[in-house]
Every structure is written in structure tokens, then in C-alpha cells.
Amino acid sequence: MLQILTNRIYGRLFAAQVVAILGTGLLTIALGLTAYDLAGERAGQVLGLALTIKMLAYVGLSPLATALVARLDRRRVLIAADLIRAAAALCLPFIGAVWQIYALIFVLQAASATFTPTFQAVIPDVLPDEGEYTRALSLSRLAYDLENLVSPVLAGLLLNLVAPSGLFAGTCIGFLLSTALVLSVRLPQPEIRAERPFSERLIGGSRIYLATPRLRGLLALNLTVSAVGAVVIVLSVVVARSIYDGSDPDLAVILGAYGAGSMIVALALPRLLDQLRDRVVMLASGAVAAATMLLAGTGIVLTGWPSWGVVLVLWALLGAAIAGVMTPSGRLLRRSAHSEDRPAVFAAQFALSHACWLLSYPMAGYLGSAIGVGSTMVVMGLLGGAAVILARAVWPRHSAQELEHSHSDLPAEHPHLQNAERRGGVWVHRHAVVIDDEHRVWPTSG
């Protein structure tokens, strides 16, 4: 897997991703401490609203930002977004009021909503071989999981040397290092097949996404991931501190078990995906995630909480199952659009997946307080399971293969009809389909 890091461009982009997410991890911790200093017991409310603003920025601004920068050089877009994030992080130590937290978080996350889909869309062009791209996706998953483990440790070490506001400097340094690494490489630019008006660039990614059966399946699985993941992210602190009467290190342990399960699967997936189709792996993983949540919650409601060790195993299994859904998702996006359309499609995934989290986060928090963690696990497991059933229904088994279909609206000399044959007054041919100017809807029959 590490062999792909010898690719000079990808190696530097991966390093940029790692330092940026480490900086973001420090930002999360520093923001919590700053919110406590400013709001005291209201810190949770402040952070909750800050996270809501983050999700709203992701959902609302990602397609808009991608449409605005679609004609610009990708390298310059990434550098500008990183510099904006660094500037916002640099301002955070000087915050004196709660509203300033909200404003800066909005600016920072708006820049991230531009950076992330653009970055994700570059990687398939840097690594056109699907096997190498799959390994890159696994490395990316590992990087995010390691951040969950490394950032708290790094923050703890830094807090022995600097004030909490000093963590924002670490965030700023991370974004500046990311900028320098992106600046050091030349990125491939997609061939523009046709100039598109702004309105088409704005909705084009969502149109392609929602018209592609496998991506509709991915959207349903995004809901499974958010339903199960929200329980882990929102309620792990309740499980560790209240139910098992643990301490802060116990919270780190339960989240570490979740991350460890995710990392193990991320390491195994490249070989597994060489043998099995994405649909099989992703639907099975989603089913395991939902079933584990549902059965564990049912057992807790009926018989009470198991031993601490069993909970750690359950959390590790949840992490493994979620990684089985999320890691291959980039492969679906890659093969579902031409290079020029990929930023818009990645932006649609970014926005729609975060919309699922925007639903699941408050749902898990409210239900956890209203009906208890065990019952919440049952409800979220049922929601995740229903989403898996929906994904299986809308994602046809053979949608990745070549499909025979017809064209009645293209002239005979059109380049797309080069190998087509005339039948019954229409042009018929077979190839792997993506939604584009020649295929506005998904073929349903020959």
C-alpha cells in the first residue's frame, strides 16, 4: 500500500492531507477549551451550534463554491482555500465573544467546503489506475483514524508547554504546511469537453449524483453511516463517563477501539476489493453496522449493559463496518463522472453526506437524553437498516458494467456514435455509462 507514496505528486498531496487534518484535530480541542473559557457551563451549547454551522456550511456552500471555482486552476484553488483556513485559525486566539467563534468557524468551514471536494477530485487524475486509487482511499481512511488518536495526544503534550490558545497556532502551521506541499507540485488539469453556464455548474454535480443508481445507493448508505456513527460520536462520552463511571482516558479508549476497527478494515480493503465488487462489500458492511447497533441496543434494553470489554469489541466492530462503507465510496464517485465533472460530483457527495450527519447528530443527542442510550441504539440501528434496504433496492447489481442503450437525439456524425449501429430508427451501442451531455438519464433497457 505504501508503494503509491513513491508517486511524487500523490506523496506530497497525502502529506498535505495529513498535516491539515492534524491541524484540524488541534482546532477541535482548542475550540472546546475556548468555548469553556467564554461560556462556562454553556460551552456545550456553544460547541453544538458551532458544529451545526460547520455542517450547514458544508451542505450549503460546497456545491456553490465548487461551481464558482470550476474554471480556475485546481492548484490555485487548493492553495487559496488553505491560506484562508490558516488566516481564520490565526484569528481564533484573539476571540473575545461567542459570536466571533461562529463567524470564524463559518469562514473556516466555507474554505474547507471548497478545499475538500477539489482535493478529492484531483486524486483520481493523479492515480488513474484503479488499484492504486483504492490504496490511496485506504491510506486516506487511515489518516483520518490516526488523527483521532494522535491529535488528543499531541494536544496534551502542547498544553504542557503553551496556553490553550497556542493550539490555534498549531492549526495555522498545519494549513501553511499543506499550502507549501500543494505549491510544490503541478496538478493535472481536466480536459474541458464543453463550457457550461453557472447554473449548470451549480446543480450539475447533484444532477449526475441523483441520476446515477450506484450513487443513489451510496446516498442511502451515507444515512446508515451517519445513523450509526452519530451514536458513537455523540454518545460515547455518556457511555464511558456515566454508564461505566469512567474517566477521560476511558473515553479515549472507547473511541480508540472504534478507530482501531476502522484502521484494520482500511488496511484489508485493497485486497478484498480486488476479489469482490464494491456493491457487495459496501452493502454487507452497512448491514453489519446497522445490525450490530440494533442487536446491541436490543440486548442492552432487555438485559442491561455488558462488560466494558464487550463494549470495546462492539465499538471496534462498528468502526470496521463503517470503514467498509466509506473507504470504497471514492471508487464509485470516480467511475460515475468524467474528469471535468468530478469536482462537482465529489462536492455533491460532500454536501449530501453531511446533510445526513446534520439529521443524525441532533437525533442521537435528543434521543440519548430522552429515552436512554440503549433505546437510541435500537432506533438508530433500525434507521440504518432501513437505509441499507433502500440502498440495495436503488443500486442495481450490474450498474457498473457495460449497458446496451439507444440514442435518438444525436446526429449520425456525432463522435459518440462512432461504434453504434442503426436499429429501428435509433442508434444502439454498448459501453459503461456515466451521466453526461450524451446521457442525461440512466439507460433502463436496451
N, C-alpha and C positions, 0 to 999 in steps of 0.2 A: 504493500500500500504506500509506503513512504517513498517508493521509487518515483512517483509522479512529482515529488518536490524537487527533483533534478531539472524539471522544466523551469527555466529561469523566470518566465513571466508568472506562471502559476505559483511557484515557490514564494515569490515576493508578494503576490496578492494574498496568499494564505497567511504569510507573516503579518500583513496589514490587517487582515481579519482578526487574527489572534490578539494583537496589541489593542485594537479598537474594542473588542468585546471585554478584554480585561479592564480597560478604562471605563467601559460602561458598567461593569460589575462594581468597581470602586465608587462610581457615581451613585448607584443604588444605595449603597451603605451610607455614604456621606449625606445623601439626601434625607435618609431616615433620621440621622443624628441632627441635621439642621432643622428638620421639621419639629423634632422634640424640643430643641432649644427655643424655637419661635412660638410653638403652640402648646407645649407641655402635654397634658393628657389628651388634647385634641390632635396629637400628631398622627394617630391612625386615620382620623377623618381627612386630614390634610394630604397624607400619602395616598389614601383611597381616591381622592379627587384628582391628584396628580397622575395616578395611573390611568384614571378614566380619560383625562386629557390626552395622555400618551396614546391610548387606544383610538380615540376619536381622530387624532392627527394621522395615525396610521391608516384608518379606514377611509377618512375623507380626503386626505391630501395626497396619498400615494399615486392614484391614477392621474390626478391633476398635475402633480409635479412631473410625473413621467411624460405626460403629453407636452408639457411646456419645454422640456429639455430634449425631446425626441430627436431634434435635428442637430443637436450640439455634439461635440466630441465627447465620447464617454469618459475619457481620462480626465478632461477638464471638469466634467460634472462630478466625478468622484472626489477630485481634489477640492472643488468649491464646497461640496457638502461636508467634507472633513474639516475644512477651515471654519465653516460656520459652527459646527459642533464644538470645535476647540474654543472658539470665541465665547460661545454660550457657557461652556464649562468654566472658563476663566472668570466669567462674571458671577458665578454662583457663590463664591466665598464672600461677596460683598452684599449679599441679600440681607435686607433689614425688615422685610414684611412678607407675609404669606403670599399675597397676590403676585409678588415678584417671582416666587417659586413657580407658580402656574405659568406665568408669561415665558420664563426661560425654558421651562420644560416643553412648552408648545413649540418654541423656536428650535430647540434641540431635536425634538422628535420629528418635526417637519423636515429637517435636514436628513434625519435617518430614514424617513419615508421616501426620500429621493435617492439616498445612497444605496440602501439595501437591494431594492429590485434591480437597479442598474448594475450593481456588483454581481448579483446572482445571474443576470443575463449575459455578462461578459464571459463567465467561466466555460459555458458550452462552446464558445468560439475559440477560447484558448486551448481547450481539451476536446477536440471534435470526436475522438474515439470514445465510444460509449463505456467501455470497460474502465478507461482512465477517469472519465467523468463520474462514474459510480464510486470509484475510490475517493475522488475529491469530495463527493457528498458525504461519504463516511467520515473523512477527516474533518469536515465542517461540523458534523454532528458531535464528534469527539471534542472539538474545540469548545463548543457551547457547553457540553457536560463538564469539561475540565474547568471552565470558567466558574461554574457553580461551586466547585471545590476550592479552586485556587484564590479567587477574589476575596472570600472571607479571611483566609489565612494571610494573604498579602495585606489586607486592610488592618488586621490585627497587629502585624509587625510594624506597619507605618504609624499606627496610632500610638505606639510606644515612643515614636520619635517626633511626631508633628501633631498639631491640633486637628480635630475632625475636618476643618475647612481645608487643611492641606491635602486631603484626599482628592479634592477637586483638581488640584494641580496634577495629580497622577492621571486623572481622566483627560485633562488637556494634553499632557505629554503623550498619552496613548493615541489620541486623534492626530497629533502632529507627526508622530512616527508613522502612522498609517498614511498620512499625506505624503511623507517623504518616500515611502515604499512604492506608492502608486505613481509618484512622479518619476521614479527610476526606471519604469518600463513603458514600452509602446504597446498599446492595446489594439487588437484588430477591430476594424470598423465594419459593420454590416453593409452589404450592398443594398441600396435603396431601390426597390422594384418600382415604386410609384410614390409620388408626392401626395400626401394626404392632408385634408383640411384639419384644423384644430379639433373640431367636433368629433371627427373620426378617430383622431389620435386619443381623444379623451375617453371614448367609450369602446374603442376597438379591442382593447385587451379583455374587457369584460364580455364583449360580444363573442370573441373567439373562445373564451373560457366557458361560457354558459352554453355555447353551441357544440362543444366537444364532449361526447359521452364520458370518456375516461376522466375528464376534468370535473364534470358534474359529480362523478363518483368520488373524486378527491375532495370536493367541497363537502359532501356528506361525511367523509372520513375526518375532515377538519373539525366537524362538530363532535365526532366521537373523541378525538384527541383533546379538544377543549373541555368537554364534559368531564372526562376522567382526569385530565391534567389540572383542572381548576380545583378539584378536591385535594390533590397533592399540594399545590402551591398555596392555596388559601387556608387549608385546614390542618396541614402538617404541624404547625405550631400548637394548635389545640390538642392534637393527639399526643405530641411529645411532652408539652408542659402541663396540660390539665388532666388528661386521661391517665397518663403514666407518671405524672408528678416528676417530670424530668427537669433538666436544666438546659441552658443554651447549647452546650455541646451535644445533648441528645437530639436537638433539632437539627444540628449539623449532621449527625449520624443518620437520621431517617432520610434527610434529603440526599446524603451521600449514597445511601443504598439505592435510591431512585436513580441517581446519576450513574452508579456503577452498572445497574442493569441496562441502562441505555448504551453505555460505552461498550459493553460486551457484545450487544447485538450489532452496533455500528461496525465493530471490527469484523464480525462474521458475515455481514450482509453482502459484500462484494462477491464472495464465492457462492453464496446462496442465490444471488440474482443471476449468476451465470447458469444456474440449473433450473430456476423457476421463474415464471412470469411475474411481473410487478403486481398484477391484479391478485394473484394467488397469495403472495407474501403480504400485501397491504390489507386485503380483506381478512385474512387469517389473523394478522396482528391486531387489527381493530376489534375483531370478535374476542380475542383473548383479553384485550384491555377492558372491554365492556363487561365480559363475563366475570373476570376477576373482581372488578369493582362491585358488580351486582351480587355475586355469591358471597364475597367477604362482608358486604354490608348486611346481607340477609343473616349470615351467621352471627354477626355482632348484635343485631336486633333480637335474635332468638336466644342466644346463649351468652352474650357478653363478649368483652374484648379478649382476644387470645394473648399469649405471652408476647413480650417485646420482640423476641427473635422472630416469631411468626409474622409480626407486622413488618419487620425489616425485609423479610422474604417477599411479602406481598408488594411492598413498595418497589423492590427491585424488579419484580415481575411486571408491574405497571410501567416502569421505566423502559424495560426491554420491549414491551408491546408497543408503546408509543413510538419508540425509535424505529420499529419495524414499519410503522405507517409513514413517519415523517421523512426518514432518510431517502427512500426511493422517489419521493414526490417530485424532486427536481428532474428526474428522468422523464416523467410524464409531461412536465411543462416543456422540456427541451424538444421532445418529439411532436409537440402539439402546435408548433408555430415556426414560421420562417425566422431566420436570424434577426431581421429588422423588426419583427413583431414581438420578439421575446421579452424585451423590457416591459412592454405593456402587459403581456400575459403574466410575467412574474409580479408586476405591480398589482394585477387583479388578484392573484393568489395571496399576496401580502395583505391587501385590504380585506378580502373575503374571509381569510383565516382569522384575522384579528377581530373581525365582526363576530365570529363565533366565540372568541375569548371574551369580547365585550358583553355577550349574553351570559357566558358560563361563570365568569368571575363573581358578579353580584349574586347570581343564583346560588352558587355554592356558599357564599358568605351568609346570605339571608337564611337559607335552609339549615345551615350548620347551627345557627343561633336558635332557629325556630323549632326544629324537630330533632336536633342532635346529629352527630357525625355519622352514626351507623345508618340511620334512615336517609340521610343525604346521599350516602354512598349508593343506596338502593335506587333512589330517584335518578341520580346521575348515571348509574350503570344502565338503567332502563333507557334513558335518553341516548346514551352512547350506542346501545344495542340496536335501537330503532334506526339510528343513523347508519349503522353497518348494513342493516337490511335494505335501506334505501339505496346505499352505495352499490350493493350487489345488483339491485334492480335496474339502476340507470347506467351502469357500466357494462356494456356487452362484453362477452368473453373474447371475441375476436376483433375488437375495435382497433388494435394496433397492427393488424395485418392488412395486406392489400385488399381493397374493396373495388368490385366492379360497379361502375356507375356511368351515367349518361350526362351529356351536355346538349342542350337545345338552343342555348343563347350565345354561343361563341361562333365566330366566323370560321370557315374551313381552314383559312390560312393562319389561324391563331397558333402560336408556338406550343401551347399546352396540348393541342390535339395532334401532335407530331406522330404518335404511335396509335392513334384512335382509329376505329373502323366505323363505317356508316351502317346503322341498322335501324330500319323502320322510321327513317326521317330524323334520327338523332345520332350524335357521335358517342360511341361507347369505348371505354378503356378501363384499365385496372391499375391502381397504384395505391401506396399508403397515403391516406388523406389527412390534410390539415385544413382548417378553415382559413380561407384567404379570398382574394378577389374573384378567383375562378370557382370557389366552393363556398358559397355564402351560408349554406346549410349542410348538415351531415347527411351523406347518402344513406338511404334506408333500404334500398333494393337495387338490383342490377338494372 
